[in-house]
């Protein structure tokens, strides 16, 4: 199967056999940053399919490979689950490890989160905030100041209702199309099922966090936006309005590594992704290292080898071959 993409207002289908193609297609969909995609063996492939509209879409992401980085779902509420493989989703608040067969859960909202997936088959249901608020008001389930509790474990009956409403919506889309009244009704049925699947937590739908969590998120955003610059722990602490000790403890607690180790890994992941994209050209390694924030080529090569099991020049050769 060759790399291919077919785009329509109501349908998207993309597949390929190259990690670079996966990055090029998938990262923009989820506002990806610092993504690293690599094979787990010689048979790398990916496939992404989506149907629906701006109010609700049903998506499936499959990959025989490894993918990690940070992403954002914007204002959408996204319910997801695994059919196969393993995954980890991490925010400033917690780490969620996903397993096939586990109940549907919700991705973090309106903020960046880190993730890591390997050899997986994932279903994702995107619903707009406006649709959910409208249906919630009609059902008197939650008001405009309420939030969904994404940590709640859905009950069996709620899961069955969710699956029935989703199956009906997919069938309706295929038969009647996105402009039909039947599809509009099916979307609302799925929204009502979500209100039962993940009840209100009594917080704002905008998912407000405590001031401490906001500062940790500010630190993470600063690193992701400035990793290529010669930043220090003091810079990260200033951006997050934390003390140096506070930011060190926060990164150790939330990411199991020091702030500067997190910066170094972010730089290495970006360098690895770029080296796989640029191909063999004169001075490529030095240029990539510089753009990623490394000023010492020897240390760059050594840390790169430690993380990826090959030197930068080997990555270029592997791409060329």
C-alpha positions as CSV (number, residue, x, y, z in Angstrom):
1,X,0.0,0.0,0.0
2,X,1.5,3.3,-1.0
3,X,1.1,6.5,1.0
4,X,-2.3,8.0,0.0
5,X,-4.8,10.6,1.2
6,X,-8.3,11.3,0.2
7,X,-9.9,14.4,1.6
8,X,-13.6,15.4,1.5
9,X,-15.6,17.8,3.7
10,X,-17.3,14.8,5.4
11,X,-14.6,12.1,4.9
12,X,-10.9,11.7,5.5
13,X,-8.9,8.6,4.8
14,X,-5.1,8.5,5.0
15,X,-2.7,5.6,5.1
16,X,1.0,4.9,4.6
17,X,4.1,2.9,5.3
18,X,6.5,5.7,6.3
19,X,6.8,7.3,9.7
20,X,7.5,10.7,8.1
21,X,4.1,10.5,6.3
22,X,2.4,9.7,9.5
23,X,3.9,12.8,11.2
24,X,3.1,15.0,8.2
25,X,-0.6,14.0,8.2
26,X,-1.4,13.3,11.9
27,X,0.5,16.0,13.8
28,X,-1.6,19.0,12.3
29,X,-4.9,17.3,13.2
30,X,-4.0,17.3,16.9
31,X,-1.8,20.4,17.1
32,X,1.2,18.1,17.6
33,X,4.5,19.3,19.0
34,X,7.7,17.3,19.5
35,X,6.3,14.2,17.8
36,X,8.6,11.2,17.3
37,X,7.4,8.3,15.2
38,X,9.4,5.2,14.6
39,X,8.9,1.5,13.5
40,X,8.8,-1.2,16.1
41,X,9.9,-3.7,13.4
42,X,10.3,-3.8,9.6
43,X,6.5,-3.7,8.9
44,X,5.6,-0.1,9.8
45,X,2.2,1.2,8.7
46,X,-0.6,3.6,9.7
47,X,-4.2,4.3,8.8
48,X,-6.4,7.2,9.9
49,X,-10.1,7.4,8.9
50,X,-12.7,10.0,10.0
51,X,-16.3,10.6,9.1
52,X,-18.7,13.3,10.4
53,X,-18.7,17.1,10.6
54,X,-17.7,20.0,12.8
55,X,-20.3,19.0,15.5
56,X,-19.4,15.3,15.8
57,X,-16.9,13.0,14.1
58,X,-16.1,9.3,14.4
59,X,-12.4,8.5,13.9
60,X,-10.1,5.5,13.9
61,X,-6.4,5.6,14.2
62,X,-4.3,2.5,13.7
63,X,-0.5,2.2,13.6
64,X,2.0,-0.6,13.7
65,X,4.8,1.5,15.2
66,X,5.6,3.8,18.0
67,X,4.4,7.4,18.4
68,X,5.0,10.0,21.2
69,X,4.8,13.7,21.7
70,X,2.4,16.3,22.9
71,X,-1.1,17.2,21.5
72,X,-4.2,19.2,22.1
73,X,-7.9,18.5,21.3
74,X,-8.8,22.2,21.4
75,X,-12.3,22.8,22.6
76,X,-13.6,19.4,21.5
77,X,-14.6,16.8,24.0
78,X,-13.0,13.5,22.8
79,X,-14.0,10.1,24.0
80,X,-11.5,7.3,23.1
81,X,-10.6,3.7,23.7
82,X,-8.2,1.1,22.5
83,X,-9.1,-2.0,20.6
84,X,-5.4,-3.1,20.5
85,X,-2.0,-2.1,21.7
86,X,-0.9,0.1,24.6
87,X,-0.9,3.8,25.4
88,X,-0.1,6.4,28.0
89,X,-1.6,9.9,28.3
90,X,0.0,12.4,30.7
91,X,-1.1,15.8,32.0
92,X,0.1,18.0,34.8
93,X,-2.5,16.3,36.9
94,X,-2.1,12.6,36.3
95,X,-0.9,9.7,34.0
96,X,-3.5,7.4,32.4
97,X,-2.4,4.1,31.0
98,X,-4.8,2.6,28.4
99,X,-5.4,-1.0,27.8
100,X,-7.6,-2.8,25.2
101,X,-11.0,-3.6,26.6
102,X,-11.0,-0.8,29.1
103,X,-14.1,1.5,29.2
104,X,-14.2,4.6,27.0
105,X,-12.4,7.5,28.6
106,X,-12.0,11.2,27.8
107,X,-8.8,12.9,26.6
108,X,-7.7,16.0,28.4
109,X,-9.4,19.2,27.2
110,X,-8.2,22.7,26.3
111,X,-4.6,22.2,27.2
112,X,-1.6,20.3,26.0
113,X,-1.0,16.7,27.1
114,X,1.8,14.2,26.5
115,X,1.2,10.8,25.0
116,X,2.9,7.6,24.0
117,X,1.3,4.9,21.8
118,X,2.7,1.6,20.4
119,X,1.2,-0.9,17.9
120,X,-2.4,0.3,18.5
121,X,-5.9,0.5,17.2
122,X,-7.8,3.5,18.7
123,X,-11.3,4.8,18.3
124,X,-11.9,8.5,18.9
125,X,-15.3,10.3,19.0
126,X,-15.1,14.1,18.8
127,X,-18.0,16.2,20.0
128,X,-18.2,20.0,19.9
129,X,-18.6,21.8,23.2
130,X,-21.5,23.8,21.9
131,X,-23.5,20.6,20.9
132,X,-22.9,19.1,24.4
133,X,-23.9,22.3,26.2
134,X,-27.1,22.6,24.1
135,X,-28.1,19.0,24.7
136,X,-27.2,19.2,28.4
137,X,-29.4,22.2,28.9
138,X,-32.3,20.4,27.2
139,X,-31.8,17.3,29.3
140,X,-31.3,19.3,32.6
141,X,-28.3,17.0,33.2
142,X,-25.6,19.7,33.5
143,X,-25.7,23.4,33.1
144,X,-23.3,25.7,31.3
145,X,-21.0,25.8,34.4
146,X,-20.6,22.1,34.7
147,X,-17.8,19.8,33.5
148,X,-17.6,16.1,32.6
149,X,-15.7,13.9,35.0
150,X,-13.2,12.2,32.7
151,X,-11.8,10.1,35.5
152,X,-15.2,8.4,36.3
153,X,-15.5,4.7,35.4
154,X,-18.6,4.3,33.2
155,X,-21.3,1.8,34.4
156,X,-22.1,-1.2,32.2
157,X,-25.5,0.2,31.2
158,X,-24.1,3.5,30.3
159,X,-21.4,1.9,28.1
160,X,-24.1,-0.2,26.3
161,X,-26.2,3.0,25.7
162,X,-23.1,4.7,24.4
163,X,-22.2,1.9,21.9
164,X,-25.8,1.7,20.7
165,X,-26.0,5.4,20.0
166,X,-22.7,5.4,18.3
167,X,-23.5,2.5,16.1
168,X,-26.8,4.1,15.1
169,X,-25.0,7.4,14.3
170,X,-22.4,5.7,12.0
171,X,-25.2,3.9,10.2
172,X,-27.2,7.1,9.8
173,X,-24.2,9.0,8.4
174,X,-23.5,6.3,5.8
175,X,-27.2,6.0,4.7
176,X,-28.4,9.6,5.0
177,X,-25.3,11.8,4.9
178,X,-24.1,14.7,6.9
179,X,-26.7,17.2,5.8
180,X,-29.7,15.1,6.9
181,X,-32.1,15.6,9.8
182,X,-31.5,12.0,10.7
183,X,-27.7,12.7,11.2
184,X,-28.5,15.8,13.3
185,X,-30.7,13.7,15.5
186,X,-28.1,10.9,15.8
187,X,-25.5,13.4,16.9
188,X,-27.7,14.6,19.7
189,X,-28.4,11.0,20.7
190,X,-24.6,10.4,21.1
191,X,-24.3,13.6,23.1
192,X,-27.1,12.5,25.5
193,X,-25.3,9.1,25.9
194,X,-22.1,10.9,26.8
195,X,-23.9,12.8,29.5
196,X,-24.7,9.4,31.1
197,X,-21.3,7.8,30.3
198,X,-19.4,10.6,32.0
199,X,-21.6,12.5,34.5
200,X,-21.0,16.0,35.7
201,X,-18.2,16.7,38.2
202,X,-19.7,20.1,39.1
203,X,-16.8,22.1,37.7
204,X,-16.7,24.3,34.7
205,X,-16.8,22.7,31.3
206,X,-13.7,24.7,30.4
207,X,-11.9,22.4,32.8
208,X,-10.4,24.9,35.2
209,X,-7.5,23.7,37.2
210,X,-6.0,24.8,40.5
211,X,-3.4,27.5,40.4
212,X,-0.6,25.1,41.0
213,X,-1.6,23.0,38.0
214,X,-1.9,26.1,35.8
215,X,1.7,26.9,36.7
216,X,2.9,23.5,35.8
217,X,1.1,23.7,32.5
218,X,2.7,27.1,31.9
219,X,6.1,25.5,32.5
220,X,5.4,22.7,30.1
221,X,4.1,25.2,27.4
222,X,7.3,27.3,27.9
223,X,9.5,24.3,27.4
224,X,7.7,23.1,24.3
225,X,7.8,26.6,22.7
226,X,11.4,27.5,23.7
227,X,13.3,24.2,23.8
228,X,15.4,25.2,20.8
229,X,16.7,28.2,22.7
230,X,19.4,28.3,25.4
231,X,16.9,28.2,28.3
232,X,17.7,27.4,32.0
233,X,15.7,26.2,35.0
234,X,15.4,29.8,36.1
235,X,13.8,30.7,32.8
236,X,11.2,27.9,33.2
237,X,10.6,28.9,36.8
238,X,10.0,32.5,35.8
239,X,7.6,31.5,33.0
240,X,5.6,29.4,35.5
241,X,5.7,31.8,38.4
242,X,7.4,29.1,40.5
243,X,10.6,29.0,42.5
244,X,13.5,27.0,41.0
245,X,12.9,24.4,43.7
246,X,9.2,24.4,43.0
247,X,9.6,23.7,39.2
248,X,12.2,21.0,39.9
249,X,9.8,19.2,42.3
250,X,6.9,19.7,39.9
251,X,8.8,18.1,36.9
252,X,10.0,15.3,39.1
253,X,6.5,14.6,40.4
254,X,4.6,15.0,37.1
255,X,7.2,13.8,34.5
256,X,9.6,11.7,36.5
257,X,12.6,13.7,35.3
258,X,14.3,17.0,36.0
259,X,13.3,20.1,34.0
260,X,16.5,20.1,32.0
261,X,16.3,16.4,31.3
262,X,12.8,17.1,29.9
263,X,14.2,20.0,27.8
264,X,17.0,17.7,26.4
265,X,14.5,14.9,25.5
266,X,12.3,17.4,23.7
267,X,15.3,18.7,21.7
268,X,16.4,15.2,20.9
269,X,12.9,14.1,19.7
270,X,12.7,17.2,17.5
271,X,16.1,16.5,16.1
272,X,15.3,12.9,15.4
273,X,12.1,13.8,13.6
274,X,13.8,16.4,11.4
275,X,16.7,14.1,10.5
276,X,14.2,11.6,9.3
277,X,12.6,14.3,7.2
278,X,15.5,16.1,5.6
279,X,17.3,13.2,4.0
280,X,21.0,13.1,3.2
281,X,22.4,16.6,2.5
282,X,25.7,18.3,3.3
283,X,25.8,19.7,6.9
284,X,22.4,18.3,7.7
285,X,23.4,16.9,11.2
286,X,25.0,20.2,12.3
287,X,22.1,22.2,11.1
288,X,19.5,20.0,12.8
289,X,21.5,20.0,16.0
290,X,21.7,23.8,16.0
291,X,18.0,24.3,15.2
292,X,17.1,21.9,18.0
293,X,19.1,23.8,20.6
294,X,22.4,21.8,20.7
295,X,25.6,23.8,20.5
296,X,28.1,21.0,21.2
297,X,28.2,18.4,18.4
298,X,29.9,15.7,20.5
299,X,27.4,15.9,23.3
300,X,24.6,16.0,20.8
301,X,25.8,12.8,19.1
302,X,26.3,11.0,22.4
303,X,22.9,11.8,23.9
304,X,21.2,11.1,20.6
305,X,22.8,7.6,20.5
306,X,21.8,7.0,24.1
307,X,18.2,7.9,23.4
308,X,17.7,6.3,19.9
309,X,20.3,3.6,19.8
310,X,22.0,5.1,16.7
311,X,24.0,8.2,15.8
312,X,22.5,11.1,13.9
313,X,24.4,10.2,10.8
314,X,23.0,6.7,11.0
315,X,19.5,8.1,11.0
316,X,20.2,10.0,7.8
317,X,21.7,6.8,6.2
318,X,18.6,4.8,7.2
319,X,16.3,7.3,5.6
320,X,18.3,7.3,2.4
321,X,18.2,3.6,2.2
